[in-house]
Amino acid sequence: MALKLVWSKRAEEGYASIARYLEEEWTDKEVSNFVRETKHFFDLLKENPHMLESTGSQKNLYRGPINRLTILTYRYKPRKKEIVLVNIRGARQKPQE
């Protein structure tokens, strides 16, 4: 039951911001590890859209860690068979309201 991933503008910007930070402050190895880790995570997520915890505040909205330093918020749309990536941010950042 592989689902389609749809990136919101906020998620794209968050992912790019994390990648930029890693490129500036860390080595190429850490950047490639991050890219590989997130790709693997998204492959797993497409197979199991309920793998992270539901926020409870909104229907089909989930939030949790991609890894120990990156938080993902996404919306599962079962009828459209897609997962919308709402936000990706560093775990040390404050969430946007």
N, C-alpha and C positions, 0 to 999 in steps of 0.2 A: 504494500500500500504506500508506495513512495509518493510524496506530495510535492507540490511546486512551492519554491521559496520566492517570496516577493519582498524586496528591500524597500523600506520607506526612506525618504530623504534623510530623516534624522538618524536612522540606522547606518546608512551609507557614510554620513558625516562622522558619526561616532567611531565606526570601524577605521576610517581613513585617519582620524585624529590619533587613535591608538597606534596604528602602523607608522605614522609620521614620528610620533614620540619614540617608538622603538628604533626607528632608523637614525634619529638624532642622538639618542642617549645610549643605545646598546649596539651589539654587533649584528652582522648579517645573519648569524646563526640564530639569534633570538627572534629576529623578524621572520625567518623562514619557519621556525618552530611555531610561532604564533599563527601564521597562515595555515600551516599543516594541521595544527590543533583545531582551529576553528572550522576548517573544511571537514575534518573528520566529525566534529561535533554536529555540523549541519547535516551531514549524511545520516547520522544516527537520529537526529531530530525529524527528518523527513520520514523515517520508518516508524518513529514513536512520538507523535506530537504531544503526548501527555507526560513526557519524561521530566519536565520541570514542574514546580509547584504552581498551582492556580493562585492568582492574586486574591480571589474571592470578592473583590470589589466590582469586577466587570466579568460578564460571561465570556468564557473562552480566552481570557487574558492570562498569560503565564509569565513568570519571572524567575530567574535563577542564574547560577554561575555557568559560564562556558568553561572557564578555568578559575584558578584562585584569584585572578586579578581582573577578570572581565565579566560583566553582568549583562544578560540578555533579557529583553522584554519582547514578547511576541504574542500575536493573536492567531488562534487556530480557527480556520473557516472550513468546517467539514463539508458543507454543501458544495463549495467551490473547489474543494480538495487542494487547499493552499494554506501556507503559513506565512503570515505577514510579520516580518521583523520590524518591530516598532522602534526599538532603541538598543544600542550597544554602547556601553560606557565602561570606563575603568572602575573597579570596585572602590577606589579611593575617592572618586568624584561624588558630589552630592547629586541625587536625582533631580531632574528638572520637573517643575510642577506643571 
